[in-house]
Amino acid sequence: MSFFKSLVLAIFATLFLTYVLGISLIEMLNIDVYVDDELMEPLKAIGVSALVTVFLVLAALAIVLSVFGSMIFITLLIFGGIAMVMVGIFWPILLIAAVIWLLTSNSNKNCHA
């Protein structure tokens, strides 16, 4: 499943669960939501809470992805640094090995031709 498809399904599931649980909670506890001394409709109150919940889910997703992205980036930097140090230390050996390989590969082609 792609990332975007999973994200859309997570948002819809969050909205649905918030709506279902919100309606049952408002009806069970007989809660009234007031904004500026004005009674909000239950569906509007749940819509606001669902929107806040979706923003919280997106914020949590951004935090998780940035933390894991940072860990992966740091790991790649460490391995890249180690690889560069190894090439920096052993470049004469790698150069000699490349020269030997080039010389032996050309001599084998000339012998068979």
VOGU-3710 file (C-alpha; in Angstrom, 3 decimals, decimal comma):
1> msffkslvla> 0,000/0,000/0,000  1,406/3,387/-0,951  2,145/6,075/1,604  -0,501/8,478/0,276  -3,181/5,783/0,194  -2,364/4,792/3,773  -2,464/8,428/4,858  -5,878/9,000/3,264  -7,264/5,835/4,850  -5,901/6,896/8,245
11> ifatlfltyv> -7,541/10,309/7,927  -10,897/8,798/6,949  -10,705/6,279/9,790  -9,904/9,076/12,228  -12,819/11,163/10,988  -15,224/8,221/11,145  -14,179/7,129/14,625  -14,286/10,696/15,920  -17,774/11,165/14,485  -19,143/7,874/15,821
21> lgisliemln> -17,561/8,184/19,240  -18,362/11,908/19,409  -22,077/11,470/18,651  -22,422/8,651/21,154  -20,539/10,611/23,821  -22,593/13,779/23,258  -25,886/11,853/23,322  -24,915/9,637/26,269  -23,625/12,441/28,485  -26,014/15,116/27,149
31> idvyvddelm> -23,181/17,570/26,496  -23,809/20,996/24,997  -20,954/22,890/23,347  -21,126/26,682/23,513  -19,023/29,166/21,559  -19,484/32,834/22,509  -22,712/32,052/24,380  -24,104/30,336/21,307  -25,043/26,665/21,259  -23,193/24,721/18,590
41> eplkaigvsa> -24,931/21,956/16,724  -23,682/18,484/17,713  -22,496/17,720/14,200  -20,543/20,986/14,016  -18,982/20,345/17,441  -17,905/16,885/16,314  -16,623/18,284/13,012  -14,397/20,721/14,869  -13,070/17,962/17,122  -12,519/15,714/14,096
51> lvtvflvlaa> -10,597/18,459/12,341  -8,430/19,012/15,403  -7,858/15,243/15,624  -6,789/15,079/11,970  -4,332/17,939/12,496  -2,924/16,154/15,548  -2,514/12,939/13,517  -0,725/14,865/10,746  1,530/16,585/13,279  2,383/13,221/14,862
61> laivlsvfgs> 3,085/11,774/11,405  5,397/14,690/10,582  7,260/14,252/13,870  7,656/10,506/13,374  8,832/10,888/9,788  11,275/13,641/10,694  12,741/11,610/13,570  13,138/8,443/11,497  14,277/10,478/8,486  16,934/12,117/10,641
71> mifitllifg> 18,070/8,740/11,968  18,340/7,322/8,449  20,202/10,443/7,260  22,669/10,277/10,167  23,233/6,559/9,532  23,935/7,222/5,847  26,317/10,028/6,797  28,220/7,751/9,162  28,536/4,929/6,619  29,430/7,403/3,860
81> giamvmvgif> 32,100/8,938/6,093  33,551/5,522/6,882  33,582/4,642/3,167  35,355/7,901/2,305  37,954/7,344/5,034  38,565/3,810/3,767  39,008/5,065/0,197  41,264/7,882/1,481  43,449/5,448/3,388  43,629/2,658/0,824
91> wpilliaavi> 43,646/4,672/-2,427  47,169/3,598/-3,420  46,220/-0,066/-3,066  43,002/0,513/-5,015  44,944/2,349/-7,736  47,499/-0,473/-8,055  44,709/-3,052/-8,122  42,915/-1,116/-10,877  46,113/-0,850/-12,930  46,816/-4,578/-12,534
101> wlltsnsnkn> 43,244/-5,397/-13,491  43,419/-3,187/-16,585  46,759/-4,665/-17,652  45,677/-8,266/-17,163  42,312/-7,783/-18,844  43,954/-6,303/-21,967  46,601/-9,042/-22,151  43,934/-11,749/-21,983  41,982/-10,170/-24,849  45,140/-9,893/-26,977
111> cha> 46,070/-13,535/-26,373  42,689/-14,843/-27,464  42,455/-12,670/-30,562
//
